[in-house]
Amino acid sequence: MCRGTGRNAPRLEKREMAVSESLYHDPAIAGPLGTLALSVVRPRASTLALCAVRWHHDLKRLGVNFPFALVHDLGLALGAPAVELEFGRRVPANELVTRAIRQSWSPAGSANLLEDAEQLLGSYDALIQEIAHSELARRAASLHLNHDLMVVLLARLVGAVSERCPTPPYVSGLPLDPLLFERIEARLLELFDAINRASDWASLRELVGSRLYALTWLDSVDSRTLELFGLLGGDSAQGPTAQVDLLSVLGSPEASQVVSFSMEILPSVLEAKTHPTIARHTAFGYAGLSRRGNLDGLVLTELAWDEPEMLRRIADDEVLYYAREQVRDQAERIHYLLIDASASMRGERATFARGMALAVAKKLILSGESVVLRFFDSRLYEPRTGQSGRLPLGHLLSFRGERGRNPARVFRELIAALDVRHRRDGRQPVVHLFTHAALYIPR
């Protein structure tokens, strides 16, 4: 954040501190922010802490209610480069143990609170280190895990654990304000003591108790699926819709087969590019010779002809001009990719159809075309548009059709949709159909 210079600098500094001070007294801020006393991961930049705030907010929207500090540590250890993190307790363990005893908290109903709290904190430290050194965390930089992917990974990782955790006595409402995380270390104990932390301790106990489940699930994540999303630029549908689709993708063996097939054919597709043609206007480099052009592009050897022959060559269009490169101007088109999702497309047929549709859609987008994907079985489903070079991958990999088969109705709906679209949009429609030979289309 940019600060003032000269005489205005102290005034701006005081104003920023006053804004943060007012926020610290809000239970919706102090509640989740105080849990950072349990944290063992410290980001070197406040922007990473803001990423954790967004993850925590979206997890709540998906029904996963988990302490902010645990989401913060798990997400950063899993998705952030190790060089941008510092590992170690923010608050000494003995201070936390003292507060656990003061609140008469016992993770297992034991009278030995000191031993229980020390053992729990040590186990949590070890779990975060194991996650930070997992194969998925080591490859995070090359996998290009975007925000939606991180939310889905965390939801799968702690979703089942959060169902056994008690509801905290505060409602989380952390804003995206980097000032909250500046010089926060000195206030963590104050914020931690402001609210009863029994629910946060219980959530920490449930997470440590699920250590084997967490590590096993991380090892089972299909890295090729994450590579595909990184390779194709994520998902064009942002927010809850994309996250729900991604949740289905990570738990689907059928989606894994489509991903494997797509990864085999995509390298050749990604080499596609728009080839230039030749033009007469002064732009780009020379592409060749042409019999039409401007005077400034005239080949100099043409001036060697005597006057009568020169006039004849001009009249017969035999004079040579240098031609320039130009990107080929194509008619505006919109491509509809229709994918059969009926029961007859199960197994290898579905894998081939969806993999080919994904490759064709990416090739068209690389060529500057507009793409719309639609599934059908006994009806035509809602369109999903590829925007800004990004495809609705989650929808493409997770969609399931369960409505039988009715080609006559599907193509009547398609014709009606194309007629309506043509009245509103003058682009020429091109339909690509991905199905098998047994599909009967009425004339």
Secondary structure, DSSP 8 states (H G I E B T S, - for coil): -----TTHHHHHHHHHHHHHHHHHT-HHHHHHHHGGGG--EEESSHHHHHHHHHHHHHHHHTT----HHHHHHHHHHHHS-GGGEEES-SS-HHHHHHHHHHTT--TTS-S-HHHHHHHHHHHHHHHHHHHHTSHHHHTHHHHT--HHHHHHHHHHHHHHHHTTS---SS-----S-GGGGTT-GGGHHHHHHTS--HHHHHHHHHHHHTHHHHHHHHHHS-HHHHHHHHHTTS-SS-SHHHHHHHHHHHT-HHHHHHHHHHHHHHHHHTT----EEEESSS-S-EEEEESS--GGGB-GGGGGS-HHHHHHHHHTT---EEEEEEE-----EEEEEEEE-SGGGTTHHHHHHHHHHHHHHHHHHHTT-EEEEEEESSSB---EEEBTTB--HHHHHH----S---HHHHHHHHHHHHHHHHHH--SEEEEEEE--TT-----
